[in-house]
Amino acid sequence: MDGGSQVKRSLDIIAGLTLGLLFYPMTSMAQLERRAYGIMGHYVAAMHNPDFQSLPDVPCCSRSFGDGSGSGMSLGILYQTPLSPSWILSGRLLFMPHSGVLTNDEPTTVNIAGRPVNSIIRHELVSSLSSLSIEPLIGYRLTDRLTVHAGPTFGYMMQNSFTQTEGLIEPSQGALNVAREVGSGALPNASSLYGAFTAGLSFDIPLFRGSRWFLTPEILYSVGLTNVVSNLSWSVNSLRVGVALKYSPPMLDLPNPPIEQSVRLVAAVKAFGLQAPGAEPEAAVRLTIEEFLSRTHKPLLPYIFFESGSDKLEQKYRRISMNETSGFNPERFNDTNLVSVYYNILNIVGRRMRDNQQSTITLTGCNSNEGAEKGNLTLSQRRADVVKAYLTNVWGIEPARIDVRTRNLPANPSNVKESEGMAENRRTEISSNDPAILAPLVTRDTTRIASPPIVRFVIESESAAGVGSYSLAARQDNVLLQAFNGEGEPPQTIDWYLQDNLTSLPKTETPLQYDIRVSDRGAQEFTSPTDEISVQQITIAKKRRERLGDKEIVRYTLMSFGFGRAEVEQDNVRYLDEVKKDISDESTVTITGSTDLMGDEGFNQNLSEKRARSVARVLRAKDSRISGVGEQSYFDNAIPEGRFYNRTVHLLIENPLK
């Protein structure tokens, strides 16, 4: 096979493998983020780079050998261990061929039948080379499954032999075209060591959901750093394309199943602490719950959503009678989450318009502009009118203070190709000439902060019949604080973000207990041994009594990001100008971006990070802690308002109290 064909075949293999990786389904896969060992095999394309005329002590009238190539199969074993959630270290021991054929076609004149004839003599050097090599590679995870590797390759040359021939290839003259051997045997002055720099990509594919076995396609390229023969310029580069079969043993010791079990079913769970998403897990978890004075700014989502084809206000929007309006106070929503506050949006707007008699609002009715709603401006009008009717009839707002407009899609529509985006576009938008009407709801209270803020549960399970469902539970004083339930094999890890639901935080210093219950497809159940997490409570009263340092916690939430966009809109710029007033040189600022579950997971992770960085650039707060946590379910992703409140940037400002 000539060099051009060799390269073309290698490129064809790379293209096919790359396309396979790009279009392989990315859902329901386990991330290989623990130690693993396995075997590997690669097709090897060796590319020789000679620049010499002849081997030592081997006669050759060739001017210089040109590039050569060869191919073969490499086999080896590997071991890898994680250094962090993003970095891994792997070691490989492999047999690798480096054989190749070097040729040089020399134009010359030969005497045939007494007359000179223009001819070509081919000088051919067939090298048989192989090494036993070790490769310590550092890997960085570009995604949960795609890893880039780089590192050195060191090898001992196990085979160093050659055969060199020369013969007439033009013109064809029968016996004269038979190649003549001019040398063979061990390569003279052959190097006993092989060195190279290696880089490449691998892609982990679990053989089935929850599997500890992974099939890993790989592409690796090695640049030779040593010469095949001492004092000769002759190096060998190698392209390897193949697969590794890896086994990742359990991270936890599984308990013995009960004697009465008919089919094996066991599970184990262990808790670790994380100070931030992507941080190194802490082996010993001790939860510290500390009280602080807090001020929370709860943004109002200025949209009223409607069912397809409907202009009726949904039951989720809280409505009151005219007699109840005098007693309605938005400040009473101290302990209410963002979505629950949102369901009172009509009454909050009514209250504020009654208190600010010069304010006006604009209601813009919209539709999804597809199906029965295609171009249906009449429906858009009715959607705006029903909101206006509530404000005028219940809150007594003068109709002249409410302007009604209509359009098809909103000015900033959600994804029109997805059903979730269509649902978000079926809405009435509220805007005002007075920022006070739609200003965030500010509540003052004490807040409780958990450290570490994330508890990671690492799970192992084995089931001969297959796990049908699982339930991970955390309790204190026999009261359920948090549960994670699901169908099928449990994931390798489950992260409990303690600040997502403050009502689930431990309330006493009694140790928190946790376990996991699994059921197999034969309705057999197993509950893991119960483990504990110690808890410490630090109250404001305790800090004052013991004169401990204290601080005020201020929380902001930014919304109003365009669909799939990270730029800070003008409304948010004005909002951030207010945020800056709470930041001093002594403040600690944490900025965390998140998205809903719509779209590609990797894209959303990147988008959440970009949004957090965009906000940080506007704030210009020094030493800010910036992160993106990707797709989150702070609120129900099945409803439009839940998705909007998941597409946010959260700001946590800690100001020391003097």
N, C-alpha and C positions, 0 to 999 in steps of 0.2 A: 504494500500500500504506500503510495507516495505521500509526501508531507501535506500537500493541499487536500487530498482525500481524508487524511487523518484529522486535520483541523476541522474540515467540514463535518465529519461524522461527530466529532466532539461537540461542535456548536449545535448540531441537531439534537443531541442528547440533552444539552443544557437548556435549549429552548423548550423541549418537551417537558423536562422536569420543572422548569420555572413556571410554565403555564399550569402545570398540575398543582403547584403550590398556591398560585394566585387564585385558582378557582376551586380549590378544595374547600368543602363546607367548613365554616369557622365556628359553628355552633355546637354546643353540647360536647366540648372537648375538655379533657383535664389538662391542667398546666403541669408540665414536668418541672417542679421547683424543689425537688429533693434529690438525694443521692441516687445514682443509678449505675449499673454496669451492663455490659453486653458484648456482642460481637458485631463485626462490620465487614463488608466486602465492597470493593470499588473496581470499576473499569478504569484503567490507568492509561492515559495517553502521554508518552514520554516525548519531550521535545528537546533535541540535542542542539547545543550551540557551540560547534567546534570552530577553532581558528588556528589550525596547524597543518603542516605539509605531510609529516610522517611520524609514526610512532618511533620511539627510541630503538635503534638497532634493527629496524624493519625497513628494508629497501623499498622506496616508493618514489616514482618520478612525477607524482601528482603535484600540481602547484599548490593546492589547498583543498581540504575537504569542506563541503558545504553543509548546510543544516540537514539534520536527519531526524527520524522519528521512529517510534516503536509503540507497542501496546502490550497490555497484559492485565492480570488481575491481582489486586492486593487483598490480603486478609489480615484481620487483627482483632484485638480485644480492647475494651475501653472501660474507664471508670470516671464518673463525674460527680461533683459535689457542689452545692450552692454556696457561694460566698455571701450573697445577699439576694433579695428578691429579683434583682436585675442582672447580677453577675454570677457566672459559674466558672469553675476550674475543672478541666478534664485532662486525663492522662491516657495516652494510647500507646499500645505496643503492636507493631504491624510489620508484616513482610511486604516489601514493596519492590516491584520490578522497575528497572531503569533501562532495559535493553533497547537498542536502536540500531538502525542501519544508516551509515554515512556513505555518501557517494560523491564522486567527482568525475564528470565526463570531460576527458581531455582531447581536444582537437589535435590531430597530428597527421603526418604523411608516412605511409608504409609502402613497401615494395611488394607488389603482387604481380607475379608472372613477369618480372623484369620491368615493370613500369610503376612509377609513383602514383599512389591513389590517396585522395583526401579521406581520412578515417577518423573515427572516434573510439578512444579506448576508455573503458569504464573502470575506475578504481573504486572498489567497494570494501568497506570495513564494517563487518557485522559484530557488534559488541553484545555480550551476554552479561548483564549487570543486575544485581539484586542486593537489597540491604535488609537488615533487621533494625528497625528504627523505633525510637520513642518520640512522642509528640506531647509536650505539655502546652495546652491551649487555654487561653482566657476567652470566655464567651460573654457577650452582652445581648440580652433579650431585646430585640426590636419590638416584638409583640409577645403575647403569651406563648407562642409556639415557634416563632421565627427568631433564630439566634445567629449572630455574626461571631466568627471565631478568628483568632490570630495567635501566632506563637511560633517558636522554633521547632525544627525537626532535626534530630540527631540520629545517625545510623552507623552501623558497622557493615561494611561491604562484605557480603557472604560469597558473592560470585564476581570475578573479574577476569573474563576470558574474551578472546576475540578470534576471528578468522578474517584474513585480508586476501582479496583476490583482485586480479586485473584481467581484462579480456577485451577483445575487439567486438564492438556492437554494431558498427557501420564501417564498410558495407558487410552484408551477410555473406560469409565465405565458408560455411560448413564447419569443418574442423578448426578453422582459424578463430571461430567465435567461442570456442570453449574457454571458460575462465580458468586462469592459472593461479594457483594458490601461491602467495608470496610470503605468508606468515600466519601462524596460529599458535594457540596456547594461552598461557596467562599473560595478561596485559603487562608489559614492562613498566616498572616504576608506578604501578597502580596505587592510588590512594586507598587506604584502609578505612577511612572515615568519610561519611556523607553528612553534609549540613545544608539546611535550606530554611527559608522563612515561608510559613504556610498561613494562608487566610482563606476563609470560605463561609458558607451559609449552611444551616441545617434547619429542618422543620419537623417538629415532634407531632406525630399522629397516633393517638391512643387506638389500640386495636378494637376497643369497644368502650362504651360509656363506663367510667369509673375504673378502667383497666389499669393495671400496673405494668403492662407490656406496651411498648411504644415502637412503632416503625418510623424510622427517621431518615428521609431522603437527605443526601448531603452533596454539596459541590465544594471542592477544595482545590486550591492552586498553590503549588510549591515552587518558589524561585530558588534554584540551586546556588549555593554560596561556595561550594568547594569544587575542585576540578577532578575529573575521573582519573587523570594521570598527572602526577606531580610535574611541575614545570611546563605543562602544556595548557593552553587555553581551551578547555573542553568541559563545559558545565551542562547539567541536565535539569530542565524544568519539567514539572509533572502536573497534569490536570486529572483530578479524580472525581468520578461521578458514581455514586452508589447509594447504599442504604446501610443503616445500623439498626440492629434489633436490641432494644434496651429493656431491662427489667428494673423497676424501682421498688425496692422492698418497703414494707410498711414502716411508717415513721414511729408508730406506737406499738407496744407489745399487746397483742390481742389476748383477752382472757380465754380460759378454757370454757367451752360450752357446757351447759348443764347435762348431766348424765341422761336425763329423760328426753333430750332432743332426738328427734328421728332423722333430721337433716341438719347439717352444720349451719349455724347462723350465729355470728358473733360481731361485736362492734366495740370500739373504744374511742374516747374523746379526751383531749388535753387542751387546756386554756393557756394562751400566751398573751402578753400585753404589747400593744403597738402605740407609740407616741404620735404617729402620723401615718397616713396611707403610704405604703411602700417602705416604711421604716423597718429596721431589723427587729424581729420579735424578741421580747424579753421572756426568758425562761420562767422566772419566778414572778407571778402576778400578785400584786397587792393593790386593791382598789382604794384610792383616797377620794372621798367625796367632800368637797369644800364649798362652803356657802360664801357668796359675795353679794354685795349690793349690785343691782343691775338695772339697766335701761335698755329696752328693746324697741326697735323701730320696725313695725310690721307693715310691709307695703300692701297697698290695695290693688288688686287686679281689676282694671276698669272695664271689664267685659262681662256681659250677660250672655250665656250660651243657650242654644235652643236645640231641640231634637230636629231630625231631618223633616223638612216640610212644615214645621210647626211654628206658631207665633205665640204659644202659651208659655208663661213663666213656669219653670219646673218647680216641683215641690221643695227641692233642696234650698231654694232661696227663701230665707225667713221673712215672712210678711206679718205685720201686726195691724191692729185696728187703729183708727184715728185717735181713740181714747188712750191708747197705750203709748202714743208718740211722746207725750210730755215726760214719761218716765224712762224713755230710752236713753242710755248713756254709753257711748262707745268705750269709755275708759274702763268699763267693767270687764273687758275681755282680757284681763291680766294673764290668766292661765290657759287661754285658748290658742290653739295652733293656727297657722296662717290660713288654711283652707276654711276652718270654722269661722274665722273672722270674715273671710271673703263672702261666705253665705249671708252675711249681714250687710253687704255692700249697698243695697238699695236704701236701707235705713240709715246707714252712716252718711251717705250722700244727702238724704233728706234732712237729717239732723243738722248737718253743716250748712246746707243751703238756707235752712230756717235761721241759723245763727248768723249767717253772713248775707244780709239782705241785698247787697249790691252784686253778688256773684251770679253768673249765668253758666249754664252747661250746654253742650252740644251732644245730642244722641245720634250716632250714625248706625243705621241698620244695614246689615250685610248678609250675604248668602254664600253658599259654597260654589255657586255658578257651575253646577253639574247636575245631571239627571233632571228631576222635577224642579230643581231650584235654578236651572240654567237661565240666566237673564231675568230672574223673577224679582224685579224691583218692588213690586207690590208686596211681596212677602217681606222684603227688607223694611219697607215702610211700616208694616204691621208690627214687626219686631221692635222697632223704635217706639212706636205709638204705645205699646203695652207697658213699656218702662216709664214713659211719660205719664201715662194714666195713673200708675201707682204713686208717683211722686206728687202729682197734682191732687188726686182724690184722697190719699191717706195723709200726706204731709202738708197739704195746702200750699204747695209751691205754685206761684202764678205761672200760667202757661207761657206768658211772654218771656219768661226767664229760661225757657227750655227750647232750644232750636233743634229741629229734626231734619236730618239729611239721610239720603239713601245712596247705596252703591251695590255693586255685585260683590266681588271679592274685597276684603279689607285692603287698605293701603299697604299694609305689611302682612301679606297672607302667610299662613303655614303651608306645609307641603301639600300641593293640590293633587298629587298622585297617590297619596296614602289616605286610608279611611280616617285615621286619627287627625290628619291635617284638615280634611274636609269638615270634621266635627268642630275643629277649632275655628274654622272660618264662618260657621253659622252663629253669628253673634251680633249684639248691639254694643258699640263702643261708646264709652263715656269720656268726654274731655271737658275742660273748664278754663275760663279766663282767670280763675283764681286758684293758685297752687294749693291753697288751704283745703279746697273741697276734696281733693284726691291725695292729700298728704298722708304719709305713713301714720299708722296708729302708734302712738308712743305709750308704752306701759312701763311703770317703775315697780320693782319688786325685788325680792332676793332670788338669786339663782344658785343652782348647785352644779359644780363642775367636777367631772370625773377625771382622774389621772391614774393610769393611762386612759385616753378617751376611746380607745378601741380595744376590745377583747377578741382575739382570734382563736376560734375553736378549730383544732386540727383533728380530723376524723379518719378512722380506718374501719373498714367493715369487710366481712367475708360471708358469702351466702352461697351454698350449693344450689339452691333453687332460685337465686336472684332476689335482690331486695325489692320489695314492692312499695314501701313507704318508710319514712323516717320522721322522728320528732326530737329535736334538741331543745331541752328546757333548762332554764336557770331560775332558781327559787331562793327566797330568803324567808326564814321562819314559816316554811310551808306555804308561802304565798308565791304564785307564779309571777315572775318579773318579765321574762322574755321567752318566747318560743319561736323556733324556726322549723317549719313543717314542709315536707315535699314528697313527691312521688319518685319512685325509682331509687337508684344508688345515691347516697348522700354525697355532696361535693367533698373534695379533699379538705377545703377550709371554708368556714363561715365566719364573717366579721360582724361583730356586734358593735355598732356605733352608738355609744351610750348616750350621747347628747341629742340624738334624733328624737328620743321620747323621754323627757325628763321624769315622767311619772313612773318609769321603769327602773329608775336609779335605786340602789339599796337605801333603806331608810334607817337602819340600825347598824351596829357593829358586829352583828351575828354573821359568821362566814356565809358567803353565797355558795349554794350547792348547785351542781349541774350534772347532767347525764344525757345519754342519747338512747332512744328506743327505736328499734328497727323491726319491721315485719317483712317476712319473705312472701313469695307468691303463693305459698301454701298456707297462709294465715298463721304461721308460727311467729312468735314474738321473742325478742331478747332486749333486755335493758342493761346498759353498761354499768360497771361499778360507779357509784357516786363519788365525785371529787369536789374539792372546795377551793374558794378564793377568799382570802382574808380581806376584811373591810375596815377602813378607818374613816371616821366622821370628824370633820373640822368645821364647827359652826362659827357664825359671827360672834356669838356670845363667848365662845371659848377663846377666839383670837383677841377679843377685848380684855378678857380676864387674864390671859397669859401674855398680853401685849405683843402679840405676833403681828407681823406685817400684813397689811390688807390692801385691797384694790377694788375698783369699780369696773364692772364688765358692761361694755356697750356693744350692742349687736345691731347690725344693719343687714338688709337683704336687698340686692339689686336684681331687677327683672328687666323687661323691655329690650332684650337682645333680639335682633332680627333672626329669622329662621336660618340656622346653620352658620350664623355670623358671630364674630367675637368682638367687633368694634363697639365701643361705648357710645350709645346714642345720646343726642343732645339732652333729653330728659334726665338721663343718668348723670351727665356731666354736671347739671345744676344740682342734682341730688348729692353728688360727691363733694361739691363745694360746701354743702352743709356738714358732710362727714368730716372734712378737714378741720372743722372747728373743734372736734373732739380729740384731735391727735396733737400730741406735744412731743418734745424730744424724749420724754420719759415713757412714752406709750409703747406697748408691744402690740403690733398689728398682725393679724392672721387673715389671709385672703384665700378663700377656697371656692373654686369653680365646680359646677356640676351640670349634668344634662339629664334629660329624661331617657327612656329606653328606646325611642324611635331611632332607626338608622343603624349604621355599623358601629360596633363597640369600640374599635380602634379609633375611628374618626371622632367619636364622641369623647373619648379620653383626651385626645389632642385638643378638641374644641374647648373642653372644660379648662384645660391648662392655659390656652390662649386667652380665654375670657378673664381668668384670674390675673394674668400678666397685663392685659389691657387696663384693668381697674387699677393695678399697682402703678402703672405709668402715669395715670391721671392723679392719683393720690400723692405720689412722690414721697411716701413715708419710708424713712430709712430703716434698713434691717427688717423689712416685712418678711413674714413667712408665707410663701406663695405656693399653692399646690392646686392640682385638678384631680378630682376623684371620679371623673367620668360619669357613667350612668348610675343614677341613684333612684331609690324609691322612698324618699322622704314622705311623699304623698302618693296616692293611688294613680298609677300611670294609665289606668283604663279610662280616666275622665279628663276632659280638656284642662280644667283648672289645676288638677294634680300635676299634669305634665308641665304647665306653665310655671308652677311653683317649684318644680324640680330643675327647671332651666334657669339657674340662678348663680349669683356670686354672693357668698356669705362673708361678711366682715365681722371680725371679733377684735375689739379694741380693749386692751387692759390698761387701765390708768391707776397708778399707785395712789393710795390715800395717805395724806400727811397729817 
